[in-house]
Amino acid sequence: MKIGHIDLGERPIFLAPMEDVTDPAFRLMCKKFGANMVYTEFVSADALIRSVSKTEQKLNISDEERPVAIQIYGKDTETMVEAARIVEEARPDILDINFGCPVKRVAGKGAGAGMLQNIPKMLEITHAVVDAVKIPVTVKTRLGWDANNKIIVDLAEQLQDCGIAALTIHGRTRAQMYTGEADWTLIGEVKKNPRMHIPIIGNGDVTTPQRAKECFELYGVDAIMIGRASFGRPWIFKEVRHYLETGEELPPLSAEWKLSVLRQEVVDSVNLLDERRGILHVRRHLAASPLFKGIPNFRDTRIAMLRAETKEELFQIFDTISPLLS
């Protein structure tokens, strides 16, 4: 599969862009475990053109994580074009436009999935951004605004006509947020549409290697994107890649090995930011890790993990958990 001139191999797996999750340290870890492409946290076009330092830091990418995409969102055409040009200077492989974020502070202001209520503006922005930069431009969106407005089949063609190089579809409407099950049938319809010639990437509820394989085989997508299933489980890319290549499950990874990966995630986060911000960033990933499912009376430990303020505190909690995993 290719996006523009970028060869992503057979049945590629992508790390989804996620706010407060896909920082450089986490992206590199997922890349190490087999993610074919990674995405930055989404970047506010408004904040970027105002030179907000925290936003500018999101443009920091390294050659080790390539191919890497930077994702932007906004609701104003001129602002999005200016932001796209700034992003291009950061030298990502791909520029992605977010028309899928459902949260109120984004969609409620007309950006992200809010653009699903203003398709002419969505297409105007897309066309203008494609024209403004030389790197491939892709779009990530949802099935539609709500159950009565699942417009993705027609919308996909319209976005393709704007010149995008690939389209990612999350199998939910904005109204669903992240609830209910992702519906891949319409993603499959987009892929089977004979008028579509750009790669289609499917996203939503890919939580197991078996489901990843199913999505490729049942819906014909060119790539899949994994988001929330990577929380506290970056090794999911290793498991999925092995299953896609061999048809067999990866031999079980030991709990101690997984815990060592989470320890490394803490170290990487602290090294990237500083201890206070690094711990704030990483502790909710850890608390969500499936590694800890099934440990009896774990609630108090999870709360302690979410309140930890230093690396030493987190590692002491890990030390108490370790004997319970064996």
N, C-alpha and C positions, 0 to 999 in steps of 0.2 A: 504493500500500500504506500502511496505517495501523497503528500500534501505539497503542492508546488513541485519543487525539485528535491524535497526532503524525503528520502527513503526510510520508512519506518518498519520495514520487514513484514513478515507474515503474521496475520492476526495480532496486531499490536495492542498493548494494554497501556492506558494513560492514567496518570494521577490527576484527578479533578482539581480545579482551582477551588480553594476553600479559605475563607477569611479566618485569620488567626490560626491556621493550620499549616498551609503549604509555604512555610518560610524556607530559606535556602538549605538549612540543615536537614529538614524533613524531606525536602525534594531529593537531596543527594542520597539519603538513606533509601528512599523508595527506588531511585535509579539503580542503586547498588543491588537491590533485590529483584530487579527485572522490569521496572516500568520503562516502556519504550519512549515515552515523552512525559514531561512534567509541566505543570502550569503554576505560575505565581498566584498569590492571593490577588483578588481583584483590586484594581487601582481606580480611584475616583478621578475622572477627567478634570472635574472642577478643582479638586485639591492639587492635582498635578500642575495645572497651568498657573496656580497660585504659589507654586514652589513650596508646598507644605513638606517639611523635611521628613516626617514619618512616612508620607506617601512616596516621596522620591526614593526612600530606602528600599521600597518594594521593587524597584527596578534593578536592584543589584542581582546579577546572575553571573554564573561562572561557566567556563568552558567544560568543566567536569559534568555538568548536568545537561548538556545539550543532547538532543534537541529540546529546547525550552520555549514555552509560549508565555507572553505577558498578556494579561487580560485587563481590559478597561471597561468602565461603564459610565454612562451619563445620559442626559436627555436633550442636549443642545448640539446641533450639528457643528457649528463653528468650534465649540469647545472640544468636541470629540475629535475633530480633525487636528486641532492644535496639539491635543494630548497624544494622538497617534504619531505625530511627527516627533514629539519628545521621546516617546517609547522607542521609535525606530532608531534613535541615536544610541539607545542602550544595547542595541544589537541582539535582540531576541531572534530566534529562528522564525517565529510566527507571532502575529498580533491577533488576539482573540477579542471579540466584542461580546460582552455579557448582556443578553436579553432574557436572562432566565432567573436571576436572583429574586426570590419571592418575598423577602423580608420587608416589613412595612417601611422602614427608614429609606429603602431604595425604591421598591416597587410603588409605594404609596406616593412617591414624588415623581413618578412617571418614568424612572429609569429601570434597568434590569427587566424583570418580567412585566413591569408596568407598561413597557413599550408594546406589549401584546394587545393593549387597548388603543394603540395609535400606530397601526401598521404603515400608513404613508410616511410618518416620521421615522419609523424603524428603517424603512427602505431608503429613505433620503440619507440618513446617517451612514448606513452601510455602504451605499454607493460612494458617498463623499470620502469615507475613510479608505476604501479600496483605491480610489483615485489619488489619495494623498500620499500613499507610501509605496515602496517598491517590494517590501516583504509580503509573503502570503497573509491574507486576512481571512480569519475564520469566524464563525458565529456559534454561540451556545444559547439555546432557548428551550422552551417547553412546548407541550402539546397545544396549549392555548390558555386563555384566561381562566375558563371554568368548564364544567362538563358540557355546557350548551354551546361552547365556542372552541371546539377542538379543530383548529384551523391549520395544523402543521403541514398537511399534505400540499395544500396550495401555497402556503407561506414558504415552504422549502424551495419550490420553483422560483418564487419571486426573489428570494435571497440569492439563489444561484444566479439569477439574471443580473444581480448587482455586482457579480464578479468575485464572490467569495470562493476560497479554495477548498473548504470543507465545512460541514455542518454537524454540530453536536446537538442531540436531542435528549433532554431529560424526560422520561416517560410519565410525567405528572403535569397537571395544570397548575397555574399559579394558586388557584383556590385551595388545592390540596396541600400546598406547602410541602412538607416532607411526610405527610400522613398517608395511610392506605398503601396499596401496592402500586409500583410503577407499571404502566401499561405499555408493553413493547409492541403491541400489534400495529399501532400507527407508525411507530419507528420503522417496522418492517414494510408497511405500505409505502412510506417515503422511499425506502431503498429499492423497492420493486417497481417504482414509477419509471417507465422507460425514458421519460424526459430528463430524469436526474442523471448526471454524469460525474458529480463531485463525490468524494468519500463521505459516508454517513457514519457518525460515531454515536453509539448508543450508551445511555447513562441512566442509572437508577436501579437500586437493589441488587447489584452484582456483589454478592457477599461470599460466594463459594467458587472454587474452581469449576465445579460441575455446572453452575449457573452461567459462568462465563462461556463455557463451551456451547451450552444450549443457545445462548444469545447469538453467537456466531452462526450456528447451524440452522436455527429456526427462523431468524430474522434477516440473515444475510448481511449484517452490518460489516463495515470495513475495519472497525476498531471498537473497543469497549473502553469505558471510562469508569474508574473506581474512585468513590469519594469517601463517604462516612465509614465504609467497611475497613478503611486503612487506619482509623483512629486506634492508637495503641496496638496496631497490628501491621506494621509496614511490610512484614514478611508475607502478606497475602499475595504480593506480586510474584514472589518466589514459588508459592504454592500453585498459583494460576498458570504461570509460565510452564512449570513442569508438567502440569496436567494437559495443557494444550499441546505440548510437544510429544508427550509419551502416551497420553490416554490413561495414565495411572496416577493415583494420588502420590504425592511426595511422601517418603517415609516420615513418620511423625517427628516433628522438631521437639526436642525436649523442653520442658517448662523452664529449666535452668537456662537453656540457650535463649529462649524468648525473653526471660527476665534480664539477661545480659544485654540484649538488644535495647530494651527499655532503659536500662542504665545508660547505655551509650547515647540514647535519644536525649536524656537529661543533660549529659556532658556536652553534647553538641549544641543544645539550645542555650546553655549557660555560656559556652565559648562564643557563640554567635552574638548574643546580646550582652548580658551581664547576669550576675546571680539572681538579683531580684526579678528582673523582667523575664529572664530565661525560665525560672521556676513558675512564674505566673502563666507563661505561655504553655508550658509542657504538662502541667499537672492535670489538666482536665483530659488530655489525651490519655494519660496513664490510667486515670480513674475509669475511663470508658473501655479499657482493654479487655477483650474477651478472655485473656489469660486468667483473669481473676474470677470468672464465672464458676459457680459451684463451690467456692470456698464458703463454708458455713459462717454465719454471723459476720459477714464482711462489711456490713454497712458502716460501722464505726471506723474501720480501717480506711474505707473509701473517703469518708468525711475528713479524716486526718490527712489523707493524701491531697485533698482539695484545699486544705488549709496550710499545708507545708510552705515554708518561706525560704528554706535553704536546701542546697544539695544534700547536706549532711542529714537533715530531717527526712528527706525522701529516701535516701539510701538506708537509713535506720528502719523505715517502714518496710522497704524491700527485704531487709534482713529478717524481719519478723514473718514476712509472707513466705519466704523461700522454703522453710521446712514444710509448709502446708501444701506446697505444689508437688512434692515428690511422692 
